[in-house]
């Protein structure tokens, strides 16, 4: 998967912070939960694998803190 820019993005997390990759995001500052949305693109091979397995794995670095609620969708309208 690769990080994608998208029309609704409002910010870039980790911009100019090596060794991290810049992460274009939409941050809803009007919501008390402050949800942050990013967009990821799949390669052709990844799309084929997803078609057959129906699985995507996520890894979050928590640095020992509690995990935050997560939500994934194929439609931006489900998140923004």
N, C-alpha and C positions, 0 to 999 in steps of 0.2 A: 504494500500500500504506500501511497505517497500523499503528502499534505497538499491540499488544493486551496487556492484563493477562491473566494466566492463573492457574489454581488452584495450580499448583506453584511459582510465583515465590517467591523468597526475598529478593530485594533489588531496588533501583532504581538503575541507573547514571545519573550526571549529574543527579541530583535537585537542583533549585534551581541549575543551572549554565547560565544563559543564555549563548550562544544555542543550546545543545544541547537536544534533546528528552529528557525522562526516558525511560529504557529499562528496563521491568520485565524481570527475568531470574531464572532459576534458576541458582545457582552450586553445582556439586558440589565441595565442599571436601574430600570424602573421596577423590576421585580425584586422583592425582599430576598429571594434565594440567590440572586445574581447569577443565573445560569450562563454558562459559557459554551458556545457552539462552534465546532470546527468541521471542516469538510475533508474527507479522505477519498482518493480515487484508487480504484483497483486496476491492475494490469489485466490484459486479456487472459493470461494463465490463472490469475487469482479469481477472475469472474467464472471461469470454467470450474475451478475447484469449488467455489461457492455454490454453483449450480448443482453439483453432484453431492456435496457434503451438507450444505445448508448451515455451515458453521463459520463464525468469525471469532477470533480470540482477542481479548483486550488485556493489556497489562498496564497497571497504574503504579507509579512510584509514590508510596505514601510516606516514606522517610520515617516509618514507625508510628505515624498518626492514624487515626481512624479513617476508614474509607468513606468517601462522599458518595451520595446517590448518583447513579449513572443512567443515561437513557440513550439509546441508539435508534436511528430511523433511516429509511431510504428517502423520506420526504422532508424537505426543509420546513414545510408548513406544520409538521408535527412538533417542531422544536421552537420555531420563532413565531 
